[in-house]
Amino acid sequence: MRNFRELTAWQIAFDLARLIYRHTDALPRSEEFGLKAQMRRAAISIPSNLAEGAGRSTRKDFFNFVTIARGSLNELQTQVLLSAELGFLSSADVNHLQTVIDRLYALLNGLRNSLNAER
């Protein structure tokens, strides 16, 4: 359908995944298979679903994958907030991540609205 790498939402999501990988390196070893793994899975799920959806043959399919990506973003946001509450992330890191999450959420909503209008 389109080249996913040209989507601004995919680019921001990819950058967010890289940020999450960097920030989760500092999580305690006890979180290796817990919060650290969950955050990384949620983060990589976002650009992955955008890429898969962009490769589908219908707008309806793409819309569904954008919706899944948005759900993964909500999951990640919850995990970032929990990491902050547990003292695993600094408030500066959380603020930066939240800014990126908010921007990406707006982009995903815009993309969903655009795809929904074209259906």
GROMACS elastic network, one bead per residue, 0.5 to 0.9 nm:
[ bonds ]
;  ai    aj funct       b0    kb
    1     4     6  0.88309   500
    1    53     6  0.86068   500
    1    54     6  0.56858   500
    1    55     6  0.53745   500
    1    56     6  0.61826   500
    1    57     6  0.58174   500
    1    58     6  0.74885   500
    1    59     6  0.83113   500
    1    62     6  0.87580   500
    2     5     6  0.87907   500
    2     6     6  0.81812   500
    2     7     6  0.86577   500
    2    54     6  0.56041   500
    2    55     6  0.65710   500
    2    56     6  0.88503   500
    3     6     6  0.57338   500
    3     7     6  0.73834   500
    3    51     6  0.81470   500
    3    54     6  0.68891   500
    3    55     6  0.76681   500
    4     7     6  0.53857   500
    4     8     6  0.87913   500
    4    10     6  0.66006   500
    4    11     6  0.86654   500
    4    47     6  0.88709   500
    4    50     6  0.69298   500
    4    51     6  0.51441   500
    4    52     6  0.82715   500
    4    53     6  0.85268   500
    4    54     6  0.56710   500
    4    55     6  0.75732   500
    5     8     6  0.78588   500
    5    10     6  0.64038   500
    5    11     6  0.66133   500
    5    51     6  0.77132   500
    6     9     6  0.87437   500
    6    10     6  0.75982   500
    6    11     6  0.75198   500
    7    10     6  0.52135   500
    7    11     6  0.63947   500
    7    12     6  0.87981   500
    7    50     6  0.86679   500
    8    11     6  0.50363   500
    8    12     6  0.61965   500
    8    13     6  0.84549   500
    8   104     6  0.88992   500
    8   107     6  0.77684   500
    9    12     6  0.52466   500
    9    13     6  0.59949   500
    9    14     6  0.84892   500
    9    47     6  0.79883   500
    9    50     6  0.80232   500
    9   103     6  0.89020   500
    9   104     6  0.61686   500
    9   105     6  0.87379   500
    9   107     6  0.57410   500
    9   108     6  0.64630   500
    9   111     6  0.81993   500
   10    14     6  0.59565   500
   10    15     6  0.85370   500
   10    46     6  0.78893   500
   10    47     6  0.51892   500
   10    48     6  0.83796   500
   10    50     6  0.62147   500
   10    51     6  0.72969   500
   10   104     6  0.88443   500
   11    14     6  0.51237   500
   11    15     6  0.62621   500
   11    16     6  0.86084   500
   11    47     6  0.77513   500
   12    15     6  0.50615   500
   12    16     6  0.60856   500
   12    17     6  0.86371   500
   12    47     6  0.83953   500
   12   100     6  0.75741   500
   12   101     6  0.89437   500
   12   103     6  0.83249   500
   12   104     6  0.64506   500
   13    17     6  0.61934   500
   13    18     6  0.87156   500
   13    43     6  0.76406   500
   13    44     6  0.80608   500
   13    46     6  0.61158   500
   13    47     6  0.52066   500
   13    48     6  0.89381   500
   13    50     6  0.87979   500
   13    73     6  0.89225   500
   13   100     6  0.86234   500
   13   101     6  0.85614   500
   13   104     6  0.68097   500
   14    17     6  0.51321   500
   14    18     6  0.64493   500
   14    19     6  0.87674   500
   14    43     6  0.82738   500
   14    44     6  0.74541   500
   14    46     6  0.78761   500
   14    47     6  0.56024   500
   14    48     6  0.86190   500
   15    18     6  0.51177   500
   15    19     6  0.62648   500
   15    20     6  0.86946   500
   15   100     6  0.89393   500
   16    20     6  0.61426   500
   16    21     6  0.86329   500
   16    43     6  0.69553   500
   16    44     6  0.86289   500
   16    97     6  0.76355   500
   16   100     6  0.69245   500
   16   101     6  0.77526   500
   16   104     6  0.88736   500
   17    20     6  0.50718   500
   17    21     6  0.62524   500
   17    22     6  0.87155   500
   17    40     6  0.71750   500
   17    42     6  0.85579   500
   17    44     6  0.55381   500
   17    45     6  0.87055   500
   17    46     6  0.81061   500
   17    47     6  0.80014   500
   18    21     6  0.51507   500
   18    22     6  0.63491   500
   18    23     6  0.87096   500
   18    43     6  0.83820   500
   18    44     6  0.85988   500
   19    22     6  0.51347   500
   19    23     6  0.61136   500
   19    24     6  0.84982   500
   19    97     6  0.78942   500
   20    23     6  0.50668   500
   20    24     6  0.58719   500
   20    25     6  0.85240   500
   20    39     6  0.71496   500
   20    40     6  0.65177   500
   20    43     6  0.67986   500
   20    97     6  0.82896   500
   21    24     6  0.53333   500
   21    25     6  0.64233   500
   21    36     6  0.86265   500
   21    39     6  0.83848   500
   21    40     6  0.63009   500
   21    43     6  0.84234   500
   22    25     6  0.54896   500
   22    26     6  0.77595   500
   23    26     6  0.60258   500
   23    27     6  0.76239   500
   23    89     6  0.75378   500
   23    93     6  0.79688   500
   24    27     6  0.52013   500
   24    28     6  0.87690   500
   24    35     6  0.86406   500
   24    36     6  0.56883   500
   24    37     6  0.86204   500
   24    39     6  0.77720   500
   24    40     6  0.78081   500
   24    88     6  0.85611   500
   24    89     6  0.85332   500
   25    28     6  0.83365   500
   25    36     6  0.79475   500
   26    29     6  0.86621   500
   26    88     6  0.75451   500
   26    89     6  0.83051   500
   27    30     6  0.81459   500
   27    31     6  0.64677   500
   27    32     6  0.76945   500
   27    35     6  0.84084   500
   27    36     6  0.67066   500
   27    83     6  0.86088   500
   27    88     6  0.59203   500
   27    89     6  0.80680   500
   28    31     6  0.55283   500
   28    32     6  0.71904   500
   28    36     6  0.86201   500
   28    88     6  0.77701   500
   29    32     6  0.52235   500
   29    33     6  0.85893   500
   29    36     6  0.89796   500
   30    33     6  0.75277   500
   30    34     6  0.76256   500
   31    35     6  0.53982   500
   31    36     6  0.55512   500
   31    37     6  0.76636   500
   32    35     6  0.71071   500
   32    36     6  0.54417   500
   32    37     6  0.61972   500
   33    36     6  0.64657   500
   33    37     6  0.52955   500
   33    38     6  0.77234   500
   34    37     6  0.55915   500
   34    38     6  0.61866   500
   34    39     6  0.86604   500
   35    38     6  0.50194   500
   35    39     6  0.59576   500
   35    40     6  0.84779   500
   35    79     6  0.71455   500
   35    82     6  0.88906   500
   35    83     6  0.78873   500
   36    39     6  0.53344   500
   36    40     6  0.62718   500
   36    41     6  0.86821   500
   37    40     6  0.51987   500
   37    41     6  0.61270   500
   37    42     6  0.86135   500
   38    41     6  0.51578   500
   38    42     6  0.61255   500
   38    43     6  0.84935   500
   38    76     6  0.81775   500
   38    79     6  0.79121   500
   39    42     6  0.51958   500
   39    43     6  0.59990   500
   39    44     6  0.86081   500
   39    75     6  0.81962   500
   39    76     6  0.58341   500
   39    77     6  0.89441   500
   39    79     6  0.63060   500
   39    80     6  0.77174   500
   40    43     6  0.50666   500
   40    44     6  0.61392   500
   40    45     6  0.83848   500
   40    76     6  0.84725   500
   41    44     6  0.53984   500
   41    45     6  0.60010   500
   41    46     6  0.89600   500
   41    72     6  0.88385   500
   41    76     6  0.88220   500
   42    45     6  0.50712   500
   42    46     6  0.67577   500
   42    69     6  0.88559   500
   42    72     6  0.53087   500
   42    73     6  0.69548   500
   42    74     6  0.89389   500
   42    75     6  0.66031   500
   42    76     6  0.56052   500
   43    46     6  0.57296   500
   43    47     6  0.77697   500
   43    72     6  0.71695   500
   43    73     6  0.71032   500
   43    75     6  0.88467   500
   43    76     6  0.63771   500
   44    47     6  0.60299   500
   44    48     6  0.61642   500
   44    49     6  0.86279   500
   44    72     6  0.89138   500
   45    48     6  0.50172   500
   45    49     6  0.58833   500
   45    50     6  0.85168   500
   45    68     6  0.86388   500
   45    69     6  0.66584   500
   45    72     6  0.64851   500
   45    73     6  0.85048   500
   46    49     6  0.54426   500
   46    50     6  0.64274   500
   46    51     6  0.87683   500
   46    66     6  0.83585   500
   46    68     6  0.78042   500
   46    70     6  0.72007   500
   46    71     6  0.85111   500
   46    72     6  0.60069   500
   46    73     6  0.65452   500
   47    50     6  0.50054   500
   47    51     6  0.60721   500
   47    52     6  0.85622   500
   47    69     6  0.72814   500
   48    51     6  0.51098   500
   48    52     6  0.61489   500
   48    53     6  0.85070   500
   48    69     6  0.80941   500
   49    52     6  0.50182   500
   49    53     6  0.58894   500
   49    54     6  0.83778   500
   49    62     6  0.89223   500
   49    65     6  0.54786   500
   49    66     6  0.67720   500
   49    67     6  0.89804   500
   49    68     6  0.69322   500
   49    69     6  0.56532   500
   50    53     6  0.51255   500
   50    54     6  0.60217   500
   50    55     6  0.86340   500
   50    62     6  0.76962   500
   50    65     6  0.62182   500
   50    66     6  0.58537   500
   50    68     6  0.87051   500
   50    69     6  0.66039   500
   51    54     6  0.52141   500
   51    55     6  0.64440   500
   51    65     6  0.87343   500
   52    55     6  0.52403   500
   52    56     6  0.66409   500
   52    62     6  0.79378   500
   52    65     6  0.72649   500
   53    56     6  0.52329   500
   53    57     6  0.85563   500
   53    58     6  0.88159   500
   53    59     6  0.85651   500
   53    61     6  0.62658   500
   53    63     6  0.73821   500
   53    64     6  0.75228   500
   53    66     6  0.68832   500
   54    57     6  0.81107   500
   54    58     6  0.89217   500
   54    59     6  0.85758   500
   54    61     6  0.85436   500
   54    62     6  0.57346   500
   54    65     6  0.83318   500
   54    66     6  0.89341   500
   55    58     6  0.88884   500
   55    62     6  0.78442   500
   56    59     6  0.77953   500
   56    60     6  0.89937   500
   56    61     6  0.62037   500
   56    62     6  0.62501   500
   57    60     6  0.87251   500
   57    61     6  0.72654   500
   57    62     6  0.80151   500
   58    61     6  0.53172   500
   58    62     6  0.64532   500
   58    63     6  0.86564   500
   59    63     6  0.59323   500
   59    64     6  0.85362   500
   59   115     6  0.61776   500
   59   116     6  0.80101   500
   59   118     6  0.76402   500
   59   119     6  0.65951   500
   60    63     6  0.50059   500
   60    64     6  0.62771   500
   60    65     6  0.88056   500
   60   115     6  0.75768   500
   60   116     6  0.77958   500
   60   119     6  0.68731   500
   61    64     6  0.51214   500
   61    65     6  0.63948   500
   61    66     6  0.87104   500
   62    65     6  0.51558   500
   62    66     6  0.61770   500
   62    67     6  0.85790   500
   62   112     6  0.87467   500
   62   115     6  0.77964   500
   63    66     6  0.51234   500
   63    67     6  0.62143   500
   63    68     6  0.87407   500
   63   111     6  0.80795   500
   63   112     6  0.58293   500
   63   113     6  0.88157   500
   63   115     6  0.60510   500
   63   116     6  0.70620   500
   64    67     6  0.50177   500
   64    68     6  0.63174   500
   64    69     6  0.87041   500
   64   112     6  0.86237   500
   65    69     6  0.61488   500
   65    70     6  0.85801   500
   66    70     6  0.62133   500
   66    71     6  0.86676   500
   66   108     6  0.66420   500
   66   109     6  0.85816   500
   66   111     6  0.76153   500
   66   112     6  0.65645   500
   67    70     6  0.50511   500
   67    71     6  0.63210   500
   67    72     6  0.87599   500
   67   108     6  0.79265   500
   67   109     6  0.85884   500
   67   112     6  0.72408   500
   68    71     6  0.50049   500
   68    72     6  0.63083   500
   68    73     6  0.86447   500
   69    72     6  0.50562   500
   69    73     6  0.62169   500
   69    74     6  0.87481   500
   69   108     6  0.79977   500
   70    74     6  0.63307   500
   70    75     6  0.86656   500
   70   104     6  0.87209   500
   70   105     6  0.67813   500
   70   108     6  0.65242   500
   70   109     6  0.80567   500
   71    74     6  0.50892   500
   71    75     6  0.62851   500
   71    76     6  0.86673   500
   72    76     6  0.61219   500
   72    77     6  0.85524   500
   73    76     6  0.50009   500
   73    77     6  0.61073   500
   73    78     6  0.86457   500
   73   101     6  0.72249   500
   73   104     6  0.83342   500
   73   105     6  0.73968   500
   74    77     6  0.50493   500
   74    78     6  0.63108   500
   74    79     6  0.87263   500
   74   101     6  0.87126   500
   74   105     6  0.85813   500
   75    78     6  0.52369   500
   75    79     6  0.64089   500
   75    80     6  0.88075   500
   76    79     6  0.50033   500
   76    80     6  0.61424   500
   76    81     6  0.86072   500
   76   101     6  0.87409   500
   77    80     6  0.50726   500
   77    81     6  0.62346   500
   77    82     6  0.86119   500
   77    97     6  0.85668   500
   77    98     6  0.74860   500
   77   101     6  0.71487   500
   78    81     6  0.51735   500
   78    82     6  0.62071   500
   78    83     6  0.86207   500
   79    83     6  0.60429   500
   79    84     6  0.85670   500
   80    83     6  0.50232   500
   80    84     6  0.62743   500
   80    85     6  0.87095   500
   80    89     6  0.78896   500
   80    94     6  0.68574   500
   80    97     6  0.79336   500
   80    98     6  0.83320   500
   81    84     6  0.50984   500
   81    85     6  0.62609   500
   81    86     6  0.86852   500
   81    89     6  0.88717   500
   81    94     6  0.74676   500
   82    86     6  0.61453   500
   82    87     6  0.85650   500
   82    88     6  0.86239   500
   83    86     6  0.51400   500
   83    87     6  0.62244   500
   83    88     6  0.50882   500
   83    89     6  0.58175   500
   83    90     6  0.89870   500
   83    94     6  0.87217   500
   84    87     6  0.50274   500
   84    88     6  0.57087   500
   84    90     6  0.65862   500
   84    91     6  0.69855   500
   84    93     6  0.88746   500
   84    94     6  0.67799   500
   85    88     6  0.76345   500
   85    89     6  0.82702   500
   86    89     6  0.79673   500
   87    90     6  0.69626   500
   87    91     6  0.89858   500
   89    92     6  0.81781   500
   89    93     6  0.61639   500
   89    94     6  0.64420   500
   90    93     6  0.51717   500
   90    94     6  0.62301   500
   90    95     6  0.85916   500
   91    95     6  0.59933   500
   91    96     6  0.85299   500
   92    95     6  0.51132   500
   92    96     6  0.62109   500
   92    97     6  0.86086   500
   93    96     6  0.51579   500
   93    97     6  0.61066   500
   93    98     6  0.84442   500
   94    97     6  0.50718   500
   94    98     6  0.58909   500
   94    99     6  0.85189   500
   95    98     6  0.50273   500
   95    99     6  0.61915   500
   95   100     6  0.87809   500
   96    99     6  0.52014   500
   96   100     6  0.65214   500
   96   101     6  0.86927   500
   97   100     6  0.51826   500
   97   101     6  0.60633   500
   97   102     6  0.85664   500
   98   102     6  0.59657   500
   98   103     6  0.85013   500
   99   102     6  0.52038   500
   99   103     6  0.62678   500
   99   104     6  0.86368   500
  100   103     6  0.51627   500
  100   104     6  0.61048   500
  100   105     6  0.85016   500
  101   104     6  0.51155   500
  101   105     6  0.59825   500
  101   106     6  0.86221   500
  102   105     6  0.50751   500
  102   106     6  0.63084   500
  102   107     6  0.87122   500
  103   106     6  0.52496   500
  103   107     6  0.63290   500
  103   108     6  0.87454   500
  104   108     6  0.60888   500
  104   109     6  0.85239   500
  105   108     6  0.51355   500
  105   109     6  0.61600   500
  105   110     6  0.85733   500
  106   109     6  0.51280   500
  106   110     6  0.61425   500
  106   111     6  0.85936   500
  107   110     6  0.50400   500
  107   111     6  0.61028   500
  107   112     6  0.85705   500
  108   111     6  0.50008   500
  108   112     6  0.60714   500
  108   113     6  0.85156   500
  109   112     6  0.50548   500
  109   113     6  0.60931   500
  109   114     6  0.85172   500
  110   113     6  0.50858   500
  110   114     6  0.60921   500
  110   115     6  0.85762   500
  111   114     6  0.50581   500
  111   115     6  0.61090   500
  111   116     6  0.84351   500
  112   115     6  0.51445   500
  112   116     6  0.59188   500
  112   117     6  0.85223   500
  113   116     6  0.50250   500
  113   117     6  0.61089   500
  113   118     6  0.86827   500
  114   117     6  0.52250   500
  114   118     6  0.64269   500
  114   119     6  0.89542   500
  115   118     6  0.51717   500
  115   119     6  0.64246   500
  116   119     6  0.53343   500
